[in-house]
């Protein structure tokens, strides 16, 4: 099962958090016994490390994070790996695309779109200046104040956070991505599906990743791929599994779950129906 990290934090009372209409701060201390974890989010977020170390992996690229580092992560699926030398503590800032869109549209005279940059990354490392570091820590201190924090103050802090990031030329790729949201109210469905078809997500979760209701998702999917989502996913996952069988380092269980199947019995049956032999026999015939 792949966890929706936004829903997990929002619905779990044990985590310190400040919630607004289009944003949420969360203080997160990772359990020491959780080394590797898979999660997905339909709300972009920034993670800033107070202490400890963690690796974030997306689309076969890994980003190591240490104390004082920060990342912006778009909607998508991520694998994490934690190290046990030091307790991991982070602040997570969930920011909806609507909030970012309004922020950029309201401040276009101050925040210009960079002329040369790369907006297509899934993950954007953030350059943490002294002023941004101070801002992160000031937010962390709110969690220790007790009592209710006015939502107006929380929103001011979110805007201040985005200003600090956007006015730093070293964050130009992220700023370009922010600007790209101005004219987009739905994610590119083709991009979402090609990036994430091999992840164990439900149709309603794919719909949320694409910014659509389930009914709109099914309708748009059929128009784009000329196939139902369920059938397309099954075919795509089997084709991907067939490719993974060429890697002798992966066992059948690894390939099953890497391809998005929930269990090996269903995987073996589906694979045999398509290719005429179960995965382990098919692999032997390839040699």
C-alpha positions in Angstrom: 0.0 0.0 0.0 1.3 3.5 -0.9 0.4 6.1 1.7 -1.2 9.4 0.9 1.1 11.6 3.1 -1.2 14.7 3.1 -4.2 12.7 4.3 -2.1 10.9 6.8 -0.9 14.0 8.5 -4.2 15.9 8.2 -6.2 13.1 9.8 -3.6 12.0 12.5 -4.1 13.9 15.8 -0.7 13.0 17.1 1.2 15.4 14.8 1.6 19.1 15.5 0.1 21.0 12.6 -1.3 24.4 11.5 -4.0 24.1 8.8 -5.4 26.7 6.5 -7.6 26.5 3.4 -4.8 25.9 0.9 -1.9 25.0 3.1 -0.7 23.0 6.1 2.4 23.1 8.3 3.4 19.8 10.0 6.1 18.9 12.5 7.2 15.3 11.8 9.5 13.1 13.8 10.0 9.8 11.9 9.8 6.6 13.9 13.3 5.2 14.2 12.3 1.7 13.0 11.0 2.8 9.6 13.9 2.6 7.2 12.2 2.7 3.8 8.8 4.0 2.9 6.7 4.7 -0.2 4.2 7.6 -0.3 2.2 9.7 -2.7 0.8 13.2 -2.6 -1.7 15.2 -4.6 -0.7 18.3 -2.7 2.9 19.7 -3.5 5.0 20.2 -0.4 8.3 21.5 0.9 10.3 19.5 3.4 12.9 21.1 5.6 15.2 19.0 7.7 15.7 20.0 11.4 17.9 17.0 12.2 18.8 13.6 10.8 19.2 12.4 7.2 16.8 11.0 4.6 17.0 10.1 0.9 14.1 11.0 -1.4 13.8 9.1 -4.7 11.6 9.9 -7.7 11.8 8.7 -11.3 15.1 7.0 -10.6 16.8 10.0 -9.2 17.7 10.3 -5.5 18.1 13.4 -3.4 19.9 13.1 -0.1 18.7 15.5 2.6 20.6 16.5 5.7 20.0 18.9 8.5 19.4 22.4 7.0 18.4 21.1 3.6 15.1 21.6 1.9 13.2 20.2 -1.1 10.1 21.1 -3.1 8.2 18.0 -4.2 5.5 18.1 -6.9 2.4 15.9 -6.9 3.6 12.3 -7.3 4.9 9.1 -5.8 8.2 8.9 -3.8 10.4 6.4 -2.1 12.2 7.4 1.1 15.1 5.9 3.0 16.0 7.0 6.5 19.4 6.7 8.3 19.6 5.8 12.0 22.6 7.7 13.1 20.4 10.6 14.3 16.6 11.0 14.9 14.9 12.4 11.9 12.9 15.6 12.4 11.4 17.8 9.7 8.9 20.5 9.0 6.6 19.8 6.1 4.8 22.6 4.2 1.9 21.5 2.1 0.9 24.2 -0.4 -1.8 23.7 -3.0 -1.3 24.6 -6.6 -4.1 27.1 -6.2 -2.2 28.9 -3.5 1.0 29.0 -5.6 -1.0 30.2 -8.6 -2.6 33.1 -6.7 0.8 34.0 -5.2 2.5 34.3 -8.5 -0.4 36.1 -10.2 -0.5 38.6 -7.4 3.2 39.3 -7.5 4.1 39.1 -11.2 5.7 42.6 -11.0 8.2 41.3 -8.4 8.6 37.7 -9.4 9.6 37.5 -13.1 9.7 34.2 -15.0 13.4 33.2 -15.5 14.4 33.3 -19.2 16.5 30.0 -19.0 15.5 27.2 -16.6 14.2 23.7 -16.3 10.6 23.5 -15.0 10.1 19.8 -15.8 11.7 18.2 -12.7 9.6 16.3 -10.3 11.8 17.5 -7.4 13.4 20.8 -6.8 16.3 21.3 -4.3 15.8 24.7 -2.5 18.8 27.0 -1.9 18.5 27.7 1.9 19.8 31.1 2.7 20.3 32.4 6.2 17.0 34.4 6.0 15.1 31.3 4.8 16.7 29.1 7.4 15.6 31.7 10.1 12.1 31.6 8.6 12.0 27.8 8.8 13.1 27.8 12.4 10.6 30.5 13.4 7.8 28.3 12.1 9.2 25.4 14.0 9.0 27.5 17.2 5.3 28.1 16.6 4.7 24.5 17.5 6.1 25.0 20.9 4.1 28.2 21.7 0.9 26.4 22.6 -2.6 27.8 22.0 -4.2 28.6 18.7 -2.2 30.4 16.0 -4.3 32.8 13.9 -4.8 31.6 10.4 -3.9 35.0 9.1 -0.4 34.7 10.7 0.0 31.3 9.1 -0.9 32.6 5.7 1.6 35.5 6.1 4.3 32.9 6.9 3.4 30.9 3.8 3.7 34.0 1.6 6.9 35.0 3.3 8.3 31.5 2.6 7.4 31.7 -1.1 8.9 35.2 -1.4 12.2 34.0 0.1 12.3 31.1 -2.3 11.1 33.0 -5.4 13.4 36.0 -5.1 16.6 33.8 -4.9 18.0 33.4 -8.4 19.4 30.0 -7.4 15.8 28.7 -7.2 15.0 29.8 -10.8 13.9 26.3 -11.9 11.3 26.1 -9.1 10.2 29.7 -9.9 9.6 28.7 -13.5 7.5 25.8 -12.4 5.5 28.2 -10.2 4.8 30.3 -13.3 3.8 27.3 -15.3 0.9 26.7 -12.9 -0.8 30.0 -13.8 -2.5 28.7 -16.9 -2.9 25.1 -15.8 -5.8 23.9 -13.7 -5.4 20.2 -14.4 -2.2 18.1 -14.6 -1.1 16.6 -17.8 -2.8 13.2 -17.7 -0.3 11.6 -20.1 2.6 12.7 -17.9 0.9 11.6 -14.7 0.1 8.1 -16.1 3.5 7.5 -17.7 5.4 8.5 -14.6 3.2 6.6 -12.1 1.5 3.6 -13.8 3.8 1.1 -12.1 2.8 2.4 -8.6 0.2 0.6 -6.6 -2.5 3.4 -6.7 -6.2 3.2 -7.0 -8.1 4.9 -9.8 -9.4 7.6 -7.5 -5.8 8.3 -6.4 -4.7 8.6 -10.1 -7.6 11.0 -10.5 -6.4 13.1 -7.6 -2.9 13.2 -9.0 -4.3 14.5 -12.2 -6.5 17.1 -10.5 -9.7 15.6 -11.6 -12.8 14.0 -10.1 -13.0 10.2 -10.7 -15.7 10.6 -13.4 -13.7 13.4 -15.2 -10.6 11.2 -15.0 -12.3 8.2 -16.6 -13.8 10.4 -19.3 -10.6 12.2 -20.1 -8.6 9.0 -20.0 -10.8 7.3 -22.5 -10.5 10.3 -24.8 -6.7 10.3 -24.5 -5.8 6.6 -24.6 -8.9 5.2 -26.3 -9.0 2.6 -23.5 -10.4 2.3 -20.0 -7.9 3.1 -17.1 -8.1 -0.3 -15.6 -7.4 -2.2 -18.8 -4.6 0.3 -19.8 -2.9 0.0 -16.4 -3.0 -3.8 -16.5 -1.4 -3.9 -19.9 1.2 -1.3 -19.1 2.2 -3.0 -15.9 2.6 -6.4 -17.6 4.8 -4.9 -20.3 6.9 -3.3 -17.6 7.1 -6.5 -15.6 8.3 -8.3 -18.8 11.1 -5.7 -19.1 12.1 -6.1 -15.5 12.5 -9.9 -15.9 15.6 -9.2 -18.0 17.3 -8.0 -14.8 18.6 -11.1 -13.0 19.1 -9.1 -9.7 15.3 -8.9 -9.3 13.3 -11.8 -8.0 9.7 -12.4 -9.0 8.4 -10.8 -5.8 10.4 -7.7 -6.5 9.1 -7.5 -10.0 5.5 -8.0 -8.9 5.5 -5.1 -6.6 7.8 -2.9 -8.7 5.2 -3.2 -11.5 2.3 -2.2 -9.3 0.6 -5.5 -8.6 -0.8 -6.1 -5.1 0.1 -9.8 -4.8 2.1 -12.5 -6.6 -0.8 -14.9 -7.3 -2.7 -12.2 -9.3 0.6 -11.2 -11.0 1.5 -14.7 -12.0 -2.0 -15.4 -13.4 -2.2 -12.2 -15.3 1.3 -12.6 -16.8 0.5 -16.2 -17.9 -2.7 -15.0 -19.6 -0.8 -12.4 -21.6 2.5 -14.2 -22.3 1.6 -17.9 -22.2 3.8 -18.7 -19.2 4.2 -17.6 -15.6 7.0 -15.1 -14.9 9.6 -17.5 -13.7 9.2 -19.8 -16.7 9.1 -16.9 -19.1 12.4 -15.7 -17.6 14.0 -19.1 -18.2 12.9 -19.1 -21.8 14.6 -15.7 -22.3 18.0 -17.2 -21.5 
